[in-house]
Amino acid sequence: MSTTGPEQQADRLRELSGLAFTKGHGTGNDFILVADPDNTRDVLPEQVAAVCDRHLGIGADGFIRAIKSETVAEGRALLGENPAAEWFMDYRNGDGSVSEMCGNGVRVFVHFLISRGFVTLDDGAALTIGTRAGVKVITRSAVGYAVDMGPWEFIFPDRAIERALDSIVDAGMAVPRPALSVSMGNPHTVVALSEASELDELDLHHAPLVEPVPPHGTNVEFVLPSDPLVSAGVGTIRMRVHERGVGETRSCGTGACAAVVATRHWAGDTVAERWDVHVPGGTVSVVFVNGPDGREHVVLDGPAVLVSEGSLS
């Protein structure tokens, strides 16, 4: 959904003149955040793409509007289930396309709400918000924010049997690799690599080819397990990711969760109390808990940083 050139980009930015924004990131996965509580200023996909352009705009992996849940249909539906979800994270990929969820983005979103005085959140306290992937509960933690990402599931459950692989990924490697597709509310396809050089030398300038492609496209994670995989109760992996509608990013929160789900599945009986996922932008942690719905939930913990404020002129 990108615009066609500098002049068109400038036109899209001029249409947003006066729009106040904040720039933030979670382990290098960066976002432009806008406060629009009453949902009075929707932003077109072309405008999002122009603002997120790293050469002709501000530059970001994604765009987030903070709106009241009651002002949007998806949010009103969630309020019926959980009246505490007062705020809704309207998240767009850097190309302007709508996305269901972003694990790094939701932490930055909550930090933004706190910084603007919309909510307060003490250490250890929890906040409920609405997203297109449902209600999420975020707890203020020692390193930032821990997000209950909800239950995970296999995208192709009939094929994802014992330690199975359900997809093939070609990312310019000598041989296409088998992979496993996991949903964290948004789609992911995870590939295991055996050598650090394979991970370091990946060319992710172009979207990897995935067969079969999940119905709504997919993010693709390339994972290098540590050796040993688990030490002192902590599992460790390295990861790089190509995100739908963005390209390679320095981190992906839902991707880190999916990568751990796939790694644990392949490892069989391996048990870890916590999983650390090292990405180019830092480290996030993943744990599994029993959710209130009786299903296994994934909790993502990591930092959130706000780096600048401004307005488009």
N, C-alpha and C positions, 0 to 999 in steps of 0.2 A: 504494500500500500504506500510505497514511498513516492514522493513527488518527482518530477522529471528533470529539474535543474535548479541552479541557484536563484533565478528570478522567481520561480514558482515557490521555492522554499521561503524566500523573503516575503512573498505575498501572504503565505500561511502564517508567518510569524507576526506580520503587521496586523492581521485579523485578531491576534491575541494581545494587542498592545495594552499595557497596564496590568496584565495578569501577574499577580504576586505568586512566587514559587519558593520552595525550599529544595535544596539538593542534599541527598543523603545516600548512604550505602550500608550494606551488610556484607562483610568480608569481601568488599570490592565489587559486589553486584549493586550497581548504582541506579538511583531513581530520582525523578522530578516529582515533587509532591505539591498539591494545590488544595487549599481549604475551600470547599464550596458546600457548606452545611445544608443549605436549602436547595441544592441541586438546580441552580439557576444558570449555570454556565457550562453546558455540555461542550466537550471538545471533540472535533471531528477527527477521524483517523488520519487524514492528511496533515492536520495541525499537530497531532501527537508526533507523527513521524518527523515533521520539521523541527519541533522542539528537541527531540531526542537525537537528531543528527549530530554526530560528534565534530563535524567540520563546519557546518553551516548553521547549527543551532547551539543549544546549551550542551547537549550530549548526555545520554543515559541509556541504560538497558531497558528501562520501563517508566511508565507514567502512572501516577496514583492520584486519584481525587478522593478526598475525605468528605463524604456526604452522609447525611442522616439516613438511616435505613428506611424510615417512613416515607422518604421521597422517591423511592425507586421500587419497581414491582418485585424484584428479587429480594430486596431488603424487607418489604412488607410481609412477604411469605415467611421469611425467617423469624420475624417478630412474633408471628402467630405461634411458632414453636418455642421461641426463647425471647421474652420481652426485654431481656438484659442487653440484647445486641443492638444498642442504640446507634452505633456507627457502622458504616458500610465502606469496605475498601473497593473502590471502582478501579480495577487494575487493567492497564493496557500494555502490550508488548511494545518494544521500541519502534516497530513498523506501523503501529496504530491498531493492530488487531487486538480484539478482546481476549483475555486469558482468564481461566477459572481461578487460579491461585498462584501465589508466589511466597515461598517460605522465608526468604530473606526480606522480601518486600513487606510482609505483614509485620515483621519486627520493626522495621524502619517506620512503617505506618503508625504503630502504637507509640513509638518514640516521638514522632511528629505530633500526634494528638496531645501528648503530655507537654511537649515544648510550647505548643500554642495555647495551653491552658484549657483545652476542651475536656480533659479527663485528668484525674490524679491516680497514681499507682505506686503504693509503697512497696518496699522490698518484700518479696514473698506473696504479694497480693496478685489477684488475677483480674483480667478484663475480658469481657466477651464481645466479639465483633462479628459482623456479617461479611461474607465473601460469596463469590459465585460458586465456590466449592462447599458452601454451607457455613454454619456457625463455627468459629474458632475461639478457643480460650487461650489467652496469653498470660503467662506469669512472669513477673519481674524476678530475674535470677542474678546470681553473683557475676556472671559475665555479660549480661544483657537481658535477653528475653527468651523464655522457653515457651514454645508454641505446641499445643496439642494439635497435630496435623490431622487427627482423625484416623480411621481405619485405612489400611492399604488393601489392594486386591490385584490379582493378576488380570491383565487385559485380555489374554487368551487363556482362560482357566482350563479348558479342555486339553491344551497342549503343555501347560506348565505343571507337569507331574513331577515325580521325584527327581530333583536336580536337573530338570529338563531345560531346554532352550527352545524358544518359539519363533525367533526372528533371525534374519541375516542382515548384517550391517556392512556396508562398504564405505570406508572413509579414506580411500586412497591408499590403503595398506596393500601389501603384496597379495594377500588372500582375504576375501570377505570373511567376517567373523560371526559366529553364532551369538545370540543375545537373548535377553529375557525382558519382556515388556510388563511394566508395573504402573498402576494408577495410584497417584496420591491426591486424587481430585482433579489432577491434570495428568497427561500421559507421558511416560518415560520408557525408553528402551536402553537397557544396560548391557555393556560389553565388558568382559573381563580380559585383561591383558596380563602377560607373564613377565615382561621385561620393562624396566624403567625407561629404556631408550624408546620403546614403542610408544609409551605415553608422552614422552617429551617431544618426539618427532612428529606427532600427529599434525596433519594439516586440516584445521577446522574452519578455514575461510569459507568453505562451502558446506551446505547441509549434507550430512552423511545420507547415503541411500539405504533405506530400510525396507525389508520385504518379509512379511506383509506389513504395510503401514497401518498403525491403529486408526480407527475411524476419524479422529480429529487431528491427525498428524501426531508428531511426537518430539519430545526433547531426547537427546541421545547423550548418555553418560559413558565415559570410558574409565574403567576402574583398575587400579593396580593394588592388589592385596599386599599387606606387609608380610614379612617372614620373620618370626611366626605371625600368624594372623591375629592371635589373641595373646596378650601378655598382661599378667596381673589383673585379669578380668576386663581388660580394655581391648576391643578390636580396633584395628587401624587400617585405613585404606587411603590411597590418593585418588583424585578424580579430576578429570577435565570434562567440560560439557559444551555441547552445541544446543542452544535454546531455540525453539520455534519462534520465528518472527524477529529474532535478534542476531543470532550468530554465536560465536564463542563468547562466553562471559567468564568473569573471574570467580564466580561462585553461583550455585543454584541450590536453594534450600530444599525444595521438593525433590530435586535431583539427588541431593545427598541422602535423603530418606529412601528414595527408590533404590539407590546404589547399595545401601546397607541391607535393605530387604532382599535384593538379589544375591548379594554376597553371602548373607546368612543362609539363604536357601541352598546355594551351591555347596556351602561348607557342611551341610548336614547337621550333625549333633554338636557342632562347635557352639559353646555358650559364652557370651560376653555380657557383662553388666552394663557396659556403655560402649559406643562406637565413636571414634574420632575420625572425621573425614577432613583430610587436608586438601584444600583447593588452592589455586593460584593466589586468591585474595586473603587466605587465612585458614582458620579451622572452625568447624562447627561440630557439635556433638549430637548423637542420636541415641535415644533409649526407647525400649518397648514397654508399654504399660497396658493393663486391662482397662478398657474404656467403660464408661457408664452404660453403653449399649450392649455390653457383653462381648464385644469384639476387641481384637488386639489393635491398639492405637500406637502411632509413632509420635514421639515428642522430639522436637528440634530445638536446640539451645545454641545461642550465639549472640554476637554483639550487634549493635545498631548505632550508627554515627550520622549526625547531621553536620554538613560541612559548609554550607553557604545559604544565603537568602538573597532574593532580588526581585525585580519585576521586568517584564518584557517591555521594551520601548520601541 
